[in-house]
Amino acid sequence: MAKQSTTYNKITAKIIFSMLFFTLLSSIIYSQYIKEEVILNLAKVDARKTSKLVFESMYSAMQKGWNKNEIAEIIERLNKVDDKLEISVYRGEKVASIYGDIEKDKEVRTKDANVQSAFSGKETLDIENVEIIKYYFPVIANDKCKACHTNVQVGDVLGVININYPITDLKVSLNDIINLFLFFIITFTFIMFTLLFINFNKYLLKPMQNFINTANLIKKSSDISQRVQVDHNINEIESMQEMFNGMLDSIEYQFYNDALTGLKNRRALLEDLDKHQNILFMIINIDKFQQINNLYGCEIGDKILLQFRDKFIEMLPKTTTLYKMHADEFSVISHGSVDLHEFENIASFIISHLGKYEFELDNGEKVFINLTIGISHGSSMLLPNADIALKLAKKDKKHFLTYNDDMLALKEYENRLNWTKRLMNAIDEDRIVPLFQPIVDCETDEIVRYEALMRIQESADDFIVPIHFLDISKDNKIYFKLTRIMLEKTFAIAKRTDAIFSINLTKDDMMNNEIVNFIVEEFKKEKFAHKISFEILESEGIENFAQIEQFILKVKEYGATISIDDFGTGYSNFEYLMKLNFDYLKIDASMIKNIDKDLKSQLVTKTIVEFSKKMGVKTIAEFVSSKAIYTKVQELGIDYAQGYYLGEPTILNI
């Protein structure tokens, strides 16, 4: 059964009516209480005063010697003061024994319980109905009374004065009225805020909090496919939910759909590829589409894309999903019962019907468009594999190709061939350059040397790091040319400055006669070897220690120094290291990058520092990327530091 919805207007009205009801009820209850209190207290006070006035009037008359008829006349006159007021006076037995009894008084004394109660000395209040109050006041004898009533004692009841009057004539005190008003205000305020809290918490705060919590979950998970579903029955919250979900629908659509074609885009494709296993995939490329845009404009290009979208939808099986990738490419995932052979037949069918597609322009001119398709299958690398197949199909002028492992080897070969060409061009164009990163003294914070780092310069501010080309250069016998260039350019700067420079050398460099001879000849020509420190990678497994030792001894004869680079990642054989006769030990980045937080790194680094100090070797920390790391490096007693926090690799204009 569906919940009955409500609105905040209804809730507000409900709260207001509830407040008015409870406040009115409280006021009625309190008013009744006040009324009873007036009857029991105020009425008694008023009646006592009136009774005393009556008694004093009668007493004055009796002192003047008036008889009972004259006193009765006084009472009659008093009763005429107010039509609603009735006063009666009844003699007691002791008074009657002296002055004579009255039949009516005698009857009342014997039959009226209230009168009897009053003759016992008690003031008696009788509420006969909601309209009339009856009050019985006992007249008590005092010393003065004994002058006339010789048979009584002080404290005897001489008579009873009975006063009857309506409740409407009661006088309510100002204090009671103020108390009633204050109680009303306090009660109204308490009930109002209680109802507001209960209802707003139920109908506003909780639904809103649930709404916000759900929205935050969507935000944290970054999953825009989720929607806000809050259990409530409030129209305004429902409208907010619909608006928020509608906004998410719009964002999700824009996020996962191509703006022009409305098809799922590349982002949606990548997610769908991750979800499925053992699927078939194809990329459909419109050949030379950019030329069409350049010749006829983007508007014509968009019309062509829309026509191709419609054609693909007509031709593809229902078990496939069509995607729009970048400008000139569509892609298809088959998640049905189609096998690879049938999928290739679909590609062939598309090519045969659309491979020579004729598009007619508004001016009657016709444009012929070709398609090329790359296919892949399996559970991983579907997009890059299909892309490789597509590029090879274009290269070999095939309509479509299906990826196989031989294509990857061919692609890698092409990539290596491309990098080889780029390297050779960089060498020929003198674009192999050293960038210099400063090394800082941890005690003085001053730059004491620079490390020379190899780069290919693409433009004034664009440099390619060796990770992209160094291995390829070794396979293609270009590596030693790169080392020679780095040595030549670094030596040239060292000769004309007092700065000290570190240069990385591999074991192959130190065992290459051409490289070694070049270094020695340069040191012989000019005395600058003391400005050069060769960094040997500890991460390389050095088998031929004899040749390495020979190189170290030779360069140290001229004043050069030796650093062990990346210490802590390779064999870390202290016995072999001691044979190398090195001067500096550079602690690997893996030890330094988290040293401000990682206790294990701190302990290992501390051990290395202590070992180095005992050997008389200076230590260098690389990868110092923050102030916290640099501070910890200083605390551990490391001599020098290097990293982006202290300085980036730059060109030295010296």
BANU-552467 format. One record per residue (C-alpha): x, y, z. Coordinates in Angstrom, 3 decimals. Example, Ala and Ser with C-alpha at 12.3 -4.5 7.8 and 13.67 -1.06 7.14 Angstrom:
<sites>
SITE X Y Z
SITE 12.300 -4.500 7.800 $
SITE 13.670 -1.060 7.140 $
</sites>
This chain:
<sites>
SITE X Y Z
SITE 0.000 0.000 0.000 $
SITE 1.471 3.343 -1.076 $
SITE 2.174 5.926 1.589 $
SITE -0.063 8.968 1.652 $
SITE 2.060 11.988 0.815 $
SITE 1.934 15.314 2.572 $
SITE 3.369 18.796 2.229 $
SITE 5.090 21.226 4.546 $
SITE 2.004 23.458 4.381 $
SITE -0.072 20.603 5.747 $
SITE 2.536 19.808 8.373 $
SITE 2.691 23.475 9.432 $
SITE -1.103 23.675 9.627 $
SITE -1.172 20.449 11.635 $
SITE 1.383 21.843 14.072 $
SITE -0.498 25.148 14.451 $
SITE -3.850 23.439 15.027 $
SITE -2.239 21.016 17.465 $
SITE -0.681 23.902 19.365 $
SITE -3.970 25.794 19.493 $
SITE -5.818 22.680 20.640 $
SITE -3.404 21.839 23.435 $
SITE -3.092 25.467 24.484 $
SITE -6.867 25.949 24.549 $
SITE -7.315 22.706 26.455 $
SITE -4.680 23.763 28.983 $
SITE -6.319 27.165 29.350 $
SITE -9.752 25.602 29.938 $
SITE -8.348 23.190 32.508 $
SITE -6.472 25.959 34.284 $
SITE -9.473 28.283 34.126 $
SITE -11.581 25.620 35.762 $
SITE -8.927 25.195 38.397 $
SITE -8.837 28.960 38.996 $
SITE -12.617 29.036 39.169 $
SITE -12.653 26.340 41.838 $
SITE -9.910 28.099 43.755 $
SITE -11.944 31.327 43.674 $
SITE -14.993 29.512 44.893 $
SITE -13.100 27.820 47.699 $
SITE -10.905 30.753 48.709 $
SITE -11.982 34.094 47.326 $
SITE -15.660 33.401 47.768 $
SITE -15.101 32.430 51.375 $
SITE -13.159 35.637 52.008 $
SITE -15.820 37.813 50.379 $
SITE -18.613 36.016 52.206 $
SITE -16.846 36.348 55.561 $
SITE -16.422 40.098 55.047 $
SITE -20.052 40.500 54.059 $
SITE -21.180 38.384 57.007 $
SITE -19.145 40.509 59.411 $
SITE -20.707 43.677 57.967 $
SITE -24.157 42.200 58.484 $
SITE -23.267 41.184 62.011 $
SITE -21.822 44.599 62.860 $
SITE -24.988 46.258 61.509 $
SITE -27.156 43.992 63.649 $
SITE -24.862 44.453 66.664 $
SITE -25.114 48.255 66.411 $
SITE -28.898 47.995 66.219 $
SITE -29.054 45.682 69.213 $
SITE -26.896 48.084 71.249 $
SITE -29.489 50.767 70.548 $
SITE -32.170 48.472 71.968 $
SITE -33.829 47.460 68.728 $
SITE -36.121 44.498 68.916 $
SITE -36.195 41.501 66.632 $
SITE -38.673 43.099 64.250 $
SITE -36.423 46.064 63.706 $
SITE -33.449 43.778 63.163 $
SITE -35.482 41.745 60.656 $
SITE -36.193 44.995 58.844 $
SITE -32.455 45.669 58.590 $
SITE -31.928 42.230 57.039 $
SITE -34.792 42.845 54.636 $
SITE -33.226 46.122 53.526 $
SITE -29.864 44.439 53.012 $
SITE -31.518 41.826 50.779 $
SITE -32.875 44.598 48.590 $
SITE -29.389 45.939 47.867 $
SITE -28.894 43.246 45.171 $
SITE -31.617 41.091 43.644 $
SITE -29.250 38.163 43.481 $
SITE -28.028 38.507 47.069 $
SITE -29.903 36.697 49.856 $
SITE -29.039 37.101 53.545 $
SITE -30.553 35.015 56.347 $
SITE -29.839 35.162 60.113 $
SITE -30.622 32.294 62.493 $
SITE -30.671 32.599 66.310 $
SITE -28.938 30.066 68.458 $
SITE -30.643 28.240 71.310 $
SITE -28.997 30.322 74.054 $
SITE -30.075 33.593 72.405 $
SITE -33.575 32.190 71.889 $
SITE -33.810 31.243 75.575 $
SITE -33.482 34.940 76.532 $
SITE -35.116 36.788 73.643 $
SITE -37.480 34.153 72.406 $
SITE -37.186 31.606 69.625 $
SITE -38.343 31.986 66.034 $
SITE -40.052 28.963 64.494 $
SITE -38.129 29.239 61.249 $
SITE -34.808 29.389 63.097 $
SITE -35.724 26.371 65.165 $
SITE -36.631 24.356 62.070 $
SITE -33.399 25.278 60.278 $
SITE -31.296 24.401 63.330 $
SITE -32.758 20.900 63.383 $
SITE -32.942 20.112 59.644 $
SITE -30.196 22.038 57.779 $
SITE -26.860 20.245 58.039 $
SITE -24.917 23.323 56.918 $
SITE -26.534 25.432 59.631 $
SITE -25.810 22.714 62.164 $
SITE -22.163 22.670 61.026 $
SITE -21.965 26.434 61.416 $
SITE -23.518 26.271 64.941 $
SITE -20.671 23.887 65.824 $
SITE -18.300 26.807 65.128 $
SITE -17.212 25.914 61.564 $
SITE -17.442 28.274 58.628 $
SITE -19.260 26.290 55.959 $
SITE -19.202 26.799 52.177 $
SITE -21.839 25.013 50.147 $
SITE -21.759 25.025 46.325 $
SITE -25.313 24.119 45.520 $
SITE -24.749 24.248 41.734 $
SITE -22.467 26.010 39.272 $
SITE -24.431 29.216 39.734 $
SITE -24.994 29.790 43.486 $
SITE -22.670 29.866 46.502 $
SITE -24.084 29.422 50.020 $
SITE -21.912 30.552 52.909 $
SITE -22.693 29.943 56.630 $
SITE -20.879 32.207 59.076 $
SITE -21.002 31.362 62.829 $
SITE -21.367 34.396 65.123 $
SITE -18.986 33.690 68.037 $
SITE -19.559 35.292 71.444 $
SITE -16.909 37.570 72.946 $
SITE -16.699 39.558 76.218 $
SITE -18.909 42.346 74.899 $
SITE -21.641 39.896 73.996 $
SITE -21.899 38.718 77.613 $
SITE -23.326 42.096 78.613 $
SITE -26.605 41.271 76.851 $
SITE -26.364 37.489 76.620 $
SITE -25.718 36.660 80.211 $
SITE -26.132 32.935 79.715 $
SITE -23.244 32.477 77.220 $
SITE -19.537 32.003 77.503 $
SITE -16.842 33.423 75.278 $
SITE -16.599 31.141 72.241 $
SITE -20.233 30.067 72.209 $
SITE -22.069 30.340 68.899 $
SITE -24.830 32.957 69.231 $
SITE -26.185 32.554 65.729 $
SITE -25.479 31.858 62.032 $
SITE -25.482 34.298 59.155 $
SITE -26.246 32.643 55.791 $
SITE -25.336 34.518 52.635 $
SITE -26.319 33.231 49.172 $
SITE -24.948 34.910 46.012 $
SITE -24.120 34.002 42.404 $
SITE -20.650 32.921 41.278 $
SITE -20.661 35.611 38.581 $
SITE -20.317 38.246 41.231 $
SITE -16.980 36.923 42.446 $
SITE -14.040 39.280 42.286 $
SITE -10.899 37.611 40.854 $
SITE -7.624 39.138 41.983 $
SITE -5.217 40.797 39.558 $
SITE -2.474 38.469 40.751 $
SITE -4.495 35.416 39.672 $
SITE -5.159 36.969 36.294 $
SITE -1.417 37.615 35.800 $
SITE -0.592 34.056 36.870 $
SITE -3.146 32.725 34.408 $
SITE -1.622 34.801 31.617 $
SITE 1.923 33.686 32.439 $
SITE 0.876 30.069 32.596 $
SITE -0.837 30.433 29.236 $
SITE 2.284 31.933 27.622 $
SITE 4.637 29.343 29.135 $
SITE 2.344 26.467 28.200 $
SITE 1.858 27.811 24.691 $
SITE 5.622 28.263 24.175 $
SITE 6.503 24.838 25.577 $
SITE 3.883 23.046 23.500 $
SITE 4.835 25.022 20.388 $
SITE 8.534 24.191 20.578 $
SITE 7.871 20.586 21.551 $
SITE 5.579 20.087 18.578 $
SITE 7.941 21.973 16.292 $
SITE 10.899 19.834 17.381 $
SITE 9.034 16.533 17.107 $
SITE 7.436 17.295 13.755 $
SITE 10.355 19.136 12.164 $
SITE 12.716 16.408 13.281 $
SITE 10.406 13.774 11.810 $
SITE 9.353 15.533 8.638 $
SITE 12.245 17.887 7.873 $
SITE 15.503 17.208 9.696 $
SITE 15.595 13.413 9.368 $
SITE 14.536 13.332 5.684 $
SITE 17.002 16.120 4.905 $
SITE 19.802 14.356 6.832 $
SITE 19.060 11.098 5.024 $
SITE 19.075 13.015 1.756 $
SITE 22.439 14.640 2.579 $
SITE 23.979 11.346 3.782 $
SITE 22.975 9.596 0.566 $
SITE 24.303 12.480 -1.518 $
SITE 27.621 12.345 0.388 $
SITE 27.888 8.600 -0.233 $
SITE 27.462 9.246 -3.943 $
SITE 30.108 11.980 -3.750 $
SITE 32.633 9.833 -1.846 $
SITE 32.154 6.784 -4.053 $
SITE 32.345 8.956 -7.209 $
SITE 29.648 6.685 -8.606 $
SITE 27.247 8.948 -10.446 $
SITE 25.125 5.953 -11.409 $
SITE 23.721 5.887 -7.853 $
SITE 20.550 7.758 -7.017 $
SITE 19.106 9.290 -3.861 $
SITE 16.318 7.122 -2.426 $
SITE 14.989 8.561 0.860 $
SITE 12.104 6.876 2.677 $
SITE 9.625 9.706 3.225 $
SITE 6.153 10.936 2.305 $
SITE 6.783 14.669 1.905 $
SITE 6.150 16.302 -1.469 $
SITE 8.889 18.926 -1.083 $
SITE 11.553 16.319 -0.239 $
SITE 10.313 14.194 -3.108 $
SITE 10.657 17.194 -5.423 $
SITE 14.219 17.795 -4.182 $
SITE 14.993 14.114 -4.662 $
SITE 13.584 14.148 -8.179 $
SITE 15.496 17.341 -8.999 $
SITE 18.784 15.957 -7.577 $
SITE 18.346 12.608 -9.316 $
SITE 17.394 14.422 -12.498 $
SITE 20.593 16.461 -12.218 $
SITE 22.564 13.224 -11.709 $
SITE 20.808 11.751 -14.736 $
SITE 21.893 14.756 -16.766 $
SITE 25.477 14.642 -15.445 $
SITE 25.684 10.896 -15.977 $
SITE 24.367 11.259 -19.500 $
SITE 26.899 13.973 -20.328 $
SITE 29.638 11.994 -18.582 $
SITE 28.976 8.756 -20.414 $
SITE 27.451 9.894 -23.717 $
SITE 28.739 11.635 -26.797 $
SITE 27.208 15.104 -27.183 $
SITE 26.669 14.828 -30.951 $
SITE 25.503 11.256 -31.508 $
SITE 24.011 10.470 -28.091 $
SITE 25.907 7.152 -28.108 $
SITE 27.937 5.908 -25.156 $
SITE 31.396 7.533 -25.205 $
SITE 34.953 6.332 -24.631 $
SITE 34.624 6.663 -20.848 $
SITE 31.589 4.367 -20.824 $
SITE 33.423 1.994 -23.155 $
SITE 36.395 1.655 -20.806 $
SITE 34.116 0.866 -17.860 $
SITE 32.116 -1.660 -19.876 $
SITE 35.308 -3.359 -21.068 $
SITE 36.314 -3.851 -17.429 $
SITE 32.958 -5.408 -16.561 $
SITE 32.861 -8.124 -19.227 $
SITE 34.970 -11.229 -19.800 $
SITE 35.834 -12.948 -23.085 $
SITE 34.157 -10.437 -25.352 $
SITE 34.581 -9.346 -28.957 $
SITE 35.517 -5.771 -29.726 $
SITE 36.033 -3.674 -32.859 $
SITE 37.091 -0.120 -33.668 $
SITE 35.569 1.413 -36.816 $
SITE 37.610 4.299 -38.194 $
SITE 36.467 6.762 -40.867 $
SITE 39.533 7.219 -43.066 $
SITE 40.876 10.756 -43.539 $
SITE 37.911 12.267 -41.704 $
SITE 39.951 15.311 -40.648 $
SITE 40.414 16.212 -44.325 $
SITE 36.635 16.194 -44.760 $
SITE 36.264 18.607 -41.824 $
SITE 39.006 20.828 -43.233 $
SITE 37.512 20.870 -46.755 $
SITE 33.787 21.051 -46.024 $
SITE 33.556 22.258 -42.433 $
SITE 32.593 20.676 -39.140 $
SITE 28.865 20.960 -39.870 $
SITE 29.179 18.592 -42.824 $
SITE 31.431 16.343 -40.759 $
SITE 28.791 16.166 -38.005 $
SITE 26.096 15.215 -40.532 $
SITE 28.302 12.405 -41.840 $
SITE 28.877 11.091 -38.317 $
SITE 25.144 11.092 -37.611 $
SITE 24.427 9.221 -40.834 $
SITE 27.065 6.621 -39.996 $
SITE 25.561 6.243 -36.513 $
SITE 22.158 5.482 -38.015 $
SITE 23.647 3.045 -40.531 $
SITE 25.621 1.186 -37.854 $
SITE 22.535 0.861 -35.639 $
SITE 20.607 -0.654 -38.567 $
SITE 23.359 -3.134 -39.441 $
SITE 24.607 -4.306 -36.047 $
SITE 22.930 -7.205 -34.184 $
SITE 20.831 -6.440 -31.098 $
SITE 23.406 -8.219 -28.928 $
SITE 25.998 -5.500 -29.614 $
SITE 26.561 -2.055 -28.138 $
SITE 27.702 0.857 -30.302 $
SITE 30.013 3.554 -28.877 $
SITE 31.263 6.887 -30.226 $
SITE 34.933 7.434 -29.465 $
SITE 36.962 10.445 -30.578 $
SITE 36.327 12.457 -33.730 $
SITE 36.432 9.794 -36.443 $
SITE 35.993 6.492 -34.590 $
SITE 33.136 4.282 -33.448 $
SITE 33.509 1.053 -31.509 $
SITE 31.396 -2.051 -30.921 $
SITE 31.221 -4.603 -28.096 $
SITE 29.519 -7.936 -28.740 $
SITE 28.164 -9.490 -25.570 $
SITE 25.914 -12.105 -27.147 $
SITE 26.392 -15.548 -28.650 $
SITE 28.359 -14.320 -31.678 $
SITE 31.737 -16.047 -32.142 $
SITE 34.890 -14.500 -33.611 $
SITE 34.206 -15.755 -37.125 $
SITE 30.711 -14.275 -37.115 $
SITE 32.081 -11.044 -35.646 $
SITE 34.575 -10.804 -38.507 $
SITE 31.664 -11.409 -40.927 $
SITE 29.875 -8.427 -39.315 $
SITE 32.982 -6.301 -39.949 $
SITE 33.089 -7.545 -43.563 $
SITE 29.377 -6.772 -43.960 $
SITE 29.905 -3.209 -42.682 $
SITE 32.844 -2.681 -45.038 $
SITE 30.967 -4.083 -48.062 $
SITE 27.963 -1.806 -47.480 $
SITE 29.644 1.302 -46.089 $
SITE 33.282 0.937 -47.144 $
SITE 32.663 3.177 -50.135 $
SITE 29.934 5.305 -48.605 $
SITE 28.691 8.118 -50.827 $
SITE 27.625 11.300 -49.045 $
SITE 25.890 13.989 -51.072 $
SITE 26.443 17.626 -50.092 $
SITE 23.805 20.348 -50.304 $
SITE 25.370 21.643 -53.552 $
SITE 25.098 18.197 -55.168 $
SITE 28.772 17.368 -54.743 $
SITE 29.484 13.806 -53.582 $
SITE 31.991 12.709 -50.972 $
SITE 33.220 9.094 -50.870 $
SITE 34.238 7.768 -47.503 $
SITE 36.250 4.653 -46.613 $
SITE 36.235 2.666 -43.383 $
SITE 38.933 0.606 -41.641 $
SITE 38.223 -1.807 -38.771 $
SITE 40.456 -3.293 -36.088 $
SITE 39.192 -6.297 -34.081 $
SITE 40.331 -7.810 -30.768 $
SITE 38.944 -10.490 -28.470 $
SITE 39.524 -11.845 -24.975 $
SITE 39.392 -10.319 -21.485 $
SITE 42.205 -7.748 -21.369 $
SITE 44.015 -5.167 -23.495 $
SITE 41.058 -5.124 -25.900 $
SITE 41.250 -1.422 -26.752 $
SITE 45.030 -1.184 -27.349 $
SITE 45.030 -4.503 -29.212 $
SITE 42.180 -3.416 -31.508 $
SITE 44.007 -0.122 -32.025 $
SITE 47.167 -2.006 -33.069 $
SITE 45.098 -4.108 -35.490 $
SITE 43.480 -0.938 -36.874 $
SITE 46.812 0.806 -37.465 $
SITE 48.313 -2.252 -39.139 $
SITE 45.201 -2.595 -41.331 $
SITE 45.641 1.019 -42.453 $
SITE 49.348 0.478 -43.040 $
SITE 48.767 -2.686 -45.084 $
SITE 45.708 -1.136 -46.800 $
SITE 43.387 -3.838 -45.432 $
SITE 39.691 -3.255 -44.779 $
SITE 39.940 -4.953 -41.382 $
SITE 42.339 -7.029 -39.309 $
SITE 41.960 -9.101 -36.151 $
SITE 44.660 -8.722 -33.510 $
SITE 47.136 -11.539 -32.824 $
SITE 50.329 -11.748 -30.749 $
SITE 52.584 -11.283 -33.782 $
SITE 51.140 -7.795 -34.174 $
SITE 52.344 -6.810 -30.693 $
SITE 55.885 -7.823 -31.529 $
SITE 55.617 -5.835 -34.736 $
SITE 54.252 -2.854 -32.842 $
SITE 57.080 -2.999 -30.317 $
SITE 59.550 -3.202 -33.150 $
SITE 57.993 -0.130 -34.759 $
SITE 58.126 1.683 -31.421 $
SITE 61.782 0.845 -30.908 $
SITE 62.546 1.827 -34.505 $
SITE 60.760 5.144 -33.945 $
SITE 62.763 5.862 -30.771 $
SITE 65.972 4.927 -32.519 $
SITE 65.215 7.481 -35.207 $
SITE 64.352 10.109 -32.590 $
SITE 67.593 9.400 -30.737 $
SITE 69.695 9.642 -33.873 $
SITE 67.968 12.893 -34.818 $
SITE 68.569 14.261 -31.319 $
SITE 72.272 13.368 -31.583 $
SITE 72.588 14.878 -35.054 $
SITE 70.753 18.030 -33.958 $
SITE 72.766 18.311 -30.707 $
SITE 69.679 17.953 -28.510 $
SITE 71.234 15.549 -25.986 $
SITE 71.780 17.891 -23.037 $
SITE 72.687 17.615 -19.340 $
SITE 70.376 19.149 -16.752 $
SITE 71.913 19.823 -13.342 $
SITE 70.212 19.167 -10.011 $
SITE 71.776 20.783 -6.932 $
SITE 73.153 18.781 -3.991 $
SITE 72.956 20.669 -0.674 $
SITE 75.074 20.523 2.475 $
SITE 72.691 19.546 5.303 $
SITE 74.536 21.687 7.846 $
SITE 74.871 24.932 5.873 $
SITE 71.942 24.522 3.406 $
SITE 74.342 25.643 0.649 $
SITE 74.733 24.044 -2.782 $
SITE 78.030 22.144 -2.853 $
SITE 77.728 20.217 -6.147 $
SITE 75.419 19.292 -9.028 $
SITE 74.385 15.972 -10.548 $
SITE 74.370 15.874 -14.364 $
SITE 71.190 14.206 -15.692 $
SITE 70.697 13.217 -19.341 $
SITE 67.715 14.593 -21.311 $
SITE 66.538 14.955 -24.906 $
SITE 65.522 18.565 -25.463 $
SITE 62.345 18.817 -27.536 $
SITE 61.833 22.555 -27.020 $
SITE 62.959 25.341 -24.700 $
SITE 60.973 23.941 -21.771 $
SITE 60.286 20.362 -22.889 $
SITE 62.735 17.597 -21.958 $
SITE 62.406 13.811 -22.348 $
SITE 63.762 11.698 -19.475 $
SITE 65.991 8.613 -20.208 $
SITE 63.436 6.056 -19.038 $
SITE 61.853 6.313 -22.495 $
SITE 64.966 5.701 -24.556 $
SITE 67.913 4.438 -22.492 $
SITE 67.263 0.693 -22.899 $
SITE 66.597 1.144 -26.614 $
SITE 69.865 3.054 -26.968 $
SITE 71.759 0.139 -25.409 $
SITE 70.155 -2.388 -27.752 $
SITE 70.958 -0.220 -30.781 $
SITE 74.594 0.526 -29.844 $
SITE 73.824 4.209 -29.381 $
SITE 74.273 4.261 -25.622 $
SITE 78.017 4.980 -25.583 $
SITE 77.461 7.952 -27.886 $
SITE 75.058 9.348 -25.291 $
SITE 77.584 8.779 -22.478 $
SITE 80.317 10.477 -24.522 $
SITE 78.074 13.511 -25.160 $
SITE 77.188 13.790 -21.452 $
SITE 80.875 13.603 -20.470 $
SITE 81.916 16.170 -23.070 $
SITE 79.247 18.723 -22.113 $
SITE 79.653 18.273 -18.350 $
SITE 83.471 18.444 -18.560 $
SITE 83.202 21.619 -20.623 $
SITE 81.143 23.318 -17.895 $
SITE 83.386 21.971 -15.097 $
SITE 86.472 23.438 -16.803 $
SITE 85.081 26.975 -16.668 $
SITE 83.602 26.959 -13.158 $
SITE 84.557 26.019 -9.621 $
SITE 81.426 23.899 -9.128 $
SITE 81.660 20.140 -8.526 $
SITE 79.652 17.773 -10.746 $
SITE 78.481 14.184 -10.389 $
SITE 78.148 12.038 -13.532 $
SITE 76.417 8.654 -13.671 $
SITE 78.420 5.788 -15.174 $
SITE 77.311 2.202 -15.635 $
SITE 79.584 -0.838 -15.371 $
SITE 79.540 -0.963 -19.182 $
SITE 80.835 2.625 -19.341 $
SITE 83.702 1.822 -16.960 $
SITE 84.617 -1.262 -18.997 $
SITE 84.455 0.546 -22.343 $
SITE 87.985 1.475 -23.467 $
SITE 86.812 4.373 -25.614 $
SITE 84.950 5.988 -22.691 $
SITE 87.768 5.351 -20.211 $
SITE 90.430 6.670 -22.590 $
SITE 88.377 9.814 -23.258 $
SITE 88.082 10.525 -19.509 $
SITE 91.785 9.964 -18.864 $
SITE 92.850 12.110 -21.831 $
SITE 90.613 14.952 -20.680 $
SITE 92.037 14.749 -17.151 $
SITE 95.546 14.854 -18.576 $
SITE 94.837 17.927 -20.673 $
SITE 93.471 20.076 -17.822 $
SITE 93.440 19.764 -14.066 $
SITE 89.717 19.641 -13.332 $
SITE 89.326 16.004 -12.226 $
SITE 88.853 17.140 -8.601 $
SITE 85.568 18.755 -9.734 $
SITE 84.237 15.432 -11.007 $
SITE 82.563 12.661 -9.035 $
SITE 81.525 9.489 -10.860 $
SITE 78.347 7.834 -9.573 $
SITE 78.305 4.045 -9.906 $
SITE 74.933 2.336 -9.754 $
SITE 74.917 -0.072 -6.809 $
SITE 71.717 -1.588 -8.232 $
SITE 73.705 -3.078 -11.117 $
SITE 75.238 -6.458 -10.438 $
SITE 78.971 -5.783 -10.857 $
SITE 80.659 -9.040 -11.720 $
SITE 84.082 -7.861 -12.925 $
SITE 85.356 -6.040 -9.853 $
SITE 88.905 -6.071 -11.121 $
SITE 88.134 -3.844 -14.105 $
SITE 85.926 -1.579 -12.014 $
SITE 88.641 -1.254 -9.383 $
SITE 91.160 -0.441 -12.105 $
SITE 88.909 2.355 -13.433 $
SITE 88.388 3.786 -9.936 $
SITE 92.106 3.782 -9.146 $
SITE 92.892 5.419 -12.482 $
SITE 90.467 8.355 -12.152 $
SITE 91.282 8.884 -8.474 $
SITE 94.950 9.359 -9.450 $
SITE 93.813 12.605 -11.101 $
SITE 91.669 13.691 -8.105 $
SITE 88.209 12.492 -9.137 $
SITE 85.939 10.977 -6.484 $
SITE 83.570 7.999 -6.527 $
SITE 79.957 7.770 -5.334 $
SITE 77.917 4.615 -4.917 $
SITE 74.461 5.456 -6.267 $
SITE 71.095 3.976 -5.171 $
SITE 72.625 2.253 -2.149 $
SITE 70.118 -0.099 -0.502 $
SITE 68.522 -1.565 -3.639 $
SITE 71.129 -3.947 -5.059 $
SITE 73.522 -6.483 -3.655 $
SITE 74.600 -4.207 -0.751 $
SITE 77.695 -6.339 -0.218 $
SITE 79.826 -4.368 2.227 $
SITE 82.907 -6.471 1.501 $
SITE 82.813 -5.710 -2.205 $
SITE 81.905 -2.075 -1.605 $
SITE 84.946 -1.594 0.592 $
SITE 87.143 -2.838 -2.270 $
SITE 85.730 -0.132 -4.535 $
SITE 87.389 2.619 -2.469 $
SITE 84.468 5.033 -2.778 $
SITE 84.084 8.502 -1.252 $
SITE 80.317 9.058 -1.156 $
SITE 77.349 6.828 -0.522 $
SITE 74.042 7.948 -2.020 $
SITE 71.095 6.410 -0.134 $
SITE 68.368 5.142 -2.453 $
SITE 65.084 7.024 -2.911 $
SITE 63.079 4.049 -1.617 $
SITE 64.647 4.679 1.811 $
SITE 64.230 8.460 1.768 $
SITE 60.809 9.142 0.226 $
SITE 58.859 8.167 3.387 $
SITE 61.596 8.590 5.982 $
SITE 59.660 11.283 7.869 $
SITE 56.913 8.710 8.629 $
SITE 58.426 5.231 8.190 $
SITE 60.295 3.997 11.281 $
SITE 61.847 1.058 9.410 $
SITE 63.352 3.408 6.825 $
SITE 64.725 5.549 9.654 $
SITE 66.367 2.547 11.345 $
SITE 67.944 1.237 8.117 $
SITE 69.126 4.712 7.128 $
SITE 70.599 5.290 10.583 $
SITE 72.574 2.034 10.226 $
SITE 73.880 3.119 6.809 $
SITE 74.924 6.512 8.190 $
SITE 76.773 4.919 11.117 $
SITE 78.504 2.471 8.760 $
SITE 79.555 5.306 6.447 $
SITE 80.928 7.454 9.273 $
SITE 83.082 4.546 10.488 $
SITE 84.469 4.164 6.951 $
SITE 85.046 7.914 6.571 $
SITE 82.504 8.092 3.732 $
SITE 80.062 10.988 3.206 $
SITE 76.365 10.214 2.738 $
SITE 73.890 11.765 0.298 $
SITE 70.091 11.475 0.537 $
SITE 68.237 11.628 -2.777 $
SITE 64.512 12.186 -3.425 $
SITE 64.146 14.867 -0.726 $
SITE 60.719 16.135 -1.795 $
SITE 59.476 18.015 1.295 $
SITE 60.607 20.035 4.275 $
SITE 59.605 17.208 6.642 $
SITE 61.859 14.744 4.796 $
SITE 64.739 17.225 4.721 $
SITE 64.385 17.851 8.474 $
SITE 64.490 14.112 9.199 $
SITE 67.530 13.703 6.922 $
SITE 69.306 16.405 8.928 $
SITE 68.311 14.761 12.216 $
SITE 69.797 11.424 11.108 $
SITE 73.164 13.031 10.423 $
SITE 73.220 12.616 6.614 $
SITE 75.844 14.920 5.081 $
SITE 74.190 16.007 1.812 $
SITE 70.689 16.056 0.326 $
SITE 69.234 16.174 -3.179 $
SITE 65.650 16.402 -4.429 $
SITE 62.904 18.597 -5.849 $
SITE 62.385 20.326 -2.486 $
SITE 65.949 21.632 -2.733 $
SITE 66.057 22.224 -6.476 $
SITE 64.836 20.861 -9.819 $
SITE 67.138 19.765 -12.680 $
SITE 67.859 22.848 -14.819 $
SITE 70.237 24.079 -17.504 $
SITE 73.303 25.843 -16.065 $
SITE 74.176 28.948 -18.016 $
SITE 77.830 29.252 -16.956 $
</sites>
